[in-house]
């Protein structure tokens, strides 16, 4: 894009048309300026959070983290500059939201490191900062290299293969905490499933755009709903089987739920048929019921969810100890929180990863959690906006899929922590400690930014 | 596609609404119940994070909080632990608390209403909040004398200042070391120590002075009987009763006798004064039968029977039974049958007689002082009840002085001082050790201290005057030589 020049405006001989041009030409930089403003605010909030953690936990500021914080801020601003150059019409909210969530996560992880007395590379926060920089570099690379998202459509089968491989790989590695979702190479560990969800979203979008006619047009009408033919049930059953595979072999309830939910919603959006939802929910409930009976860890999770304070569940192995400690932490925070660095989130197991929401809720209070939830809601709604406004169906589906997967993951994690649903092991996007999750979610940011830029970039009339 | 998108947006919205609701419930509405949960260690850590106030005796701290570098920030340290343990109690990580530590927890931890502004102030000035310190009424010299006098016996001593109700000494043996329970060690270690204390047949965790299984009062109950008789106006110390050497209880073939055997001091009849001085059972059995249980209970209750006294730990109510038949009424009239008392109650009876018939409310707490030395709570003497008139009181003082100078409580005599007192020897059934008592006060003309001593492991041939009276004498001397 060329930036607006005064000559264009001044030289215009026809006032009405010039007015329009001026608007159109100025719009991009206005979006980017808004983004810059929000981004500076986000960086300020993050710096303040780190400072408060230090004042609360050790009583004085410690500038050793300042260099790293400035480094991250520079990377985020670099992404902003990249957007100015290659995607100037992109959504201005996504990057600041991801930045502030990522920063709050680092502040809380750092706070827990201080409580546990870790130093150097033992500090999860230092690793988190390193992973954030890697994730940011990759996200910038995606924005710069992927100029047209429809390229992804062409490689949809490659993505399908990648998704399956990423899903299956961990089976060949050692399980961690019971779940078989990790790849460990030397000191590094990675959860390929996090990246896998993006590959699958791309594939689902591509596949559904191609196959939706047969999935939506033909069928038998029962009562007021049109049900698909048996032979068209194939894709749903395959994804269902894959999800149950994750459940049985990888012992990962959350991921199974996430994949299946993602596919079901994309299928529904693509075909417009509520019968798919009905069928999918039926399969899911049946599968969940069977799993709760056959798989002891699923049954245990459900017992812990229903009766967390029962002695057998509280003291049992894999019982409700963590859940209950999380509830204690949240209640300890109350409405306004204990203040950063002043609570005891370190008592809860996995406080820096699965339970980071409880940690933040304890120290920032209900007020802080509401703010965080509102940020997620805004993030998801920006993604859906692309779905509403987009012109090509592949792009729309992909945007909706990516936004929904973030929203669903937030619901599964926080719903699990707050006893809305049984607890499952998933990471909270952007907040939780963990490299794979960070990389995956920053990829989603990059893709949504690219998609949002395409939406505004193209005149409506050309496509439809 | 847009219609579907709208619906999915709605689902997302609903999911987030669920999260807004669930977090609100947990962080606002369920806070109290979650904080009250026994597993919630945060509340415990929090209670340890403020420096708990000290418990002091005569200005000297006997329980303090020392800063330590662990989860709990402060370690509770008890000096002269066993001497004061029944009063101070303990505070532990996983077995709760007892004694003053429990009764004054809010003040000690700084969470009482009176300290609210201090806490708020500390919040804004960034100071670490601190609890108030508590000064006990105990006199260290008297307490130590009582502890030493009790020696190896199991039992209790309570000494009260009759004119105010201040408790000068409260000893209970066997005692324990609260440091063992307050230590910051693994739950299993504390569990084991606690279980051992619980299983100990000498019941070290029980403060016998105010709680526990209570004791038969035996002959010390005769003070209550005499008060009931004289206060009614229809009896005088010279009222006479038939004086047989043995008396068959009505409707039974059980015979009761006087402790010394034979008649009470010789003669056809025995007066109330003689019966009290020589501690005879038969005249009191007849007096009880004549007065009836309601009249006796009325007097017992105005001395405090039947109610819990907050000193501020709650005492177990002492019992005068209800609905007795004739033989039971006669037995209960000399402190047997189902009469059950705490040493505190017995000391209260003596204190009331000593204080002209006015019973002052007993207490252990002198002052509660905030960290900035502001007095939050100052002890003020308070009348508990007025069981007998000054005249009856004066008469009974003289009767009890005779009991020591020329009667059954002779071993409590102190040269140069008139001591008033009454012994007791209660039977607890076949083969059980006797409960041995002394209660009284001194000096008789201007009482500085009223005392109750109980020994629970009395040998079969022991009696109150032989064992309990000399112990009481040592404590009385300690007070008088202050």
Interface residues (C-beta under 8 A of the other chain):
Chain A: X265 X268 X269 X270 X272 X309 X314 X324 X327 X328 X329 X330 X331 X332 X333 X334 X335 X343 X344 X347 X361 X365 X366 X369 X370 X373 X376 X377 X380 X381 X384 X387 X388 X393 X396 X400 X404 X407 X408 X410 X411 X414 X415 X418 X419 X420
Chain B: X1 X2 X3 X4 X5 X8 X9 X11 X12 X13 X15 X16 X18 X19 X20 X22 X23 X24 X25 X26 X27 X28 X30 X31 X34 X35 X37 X39 X40 X41 X42 X43 X45 X46
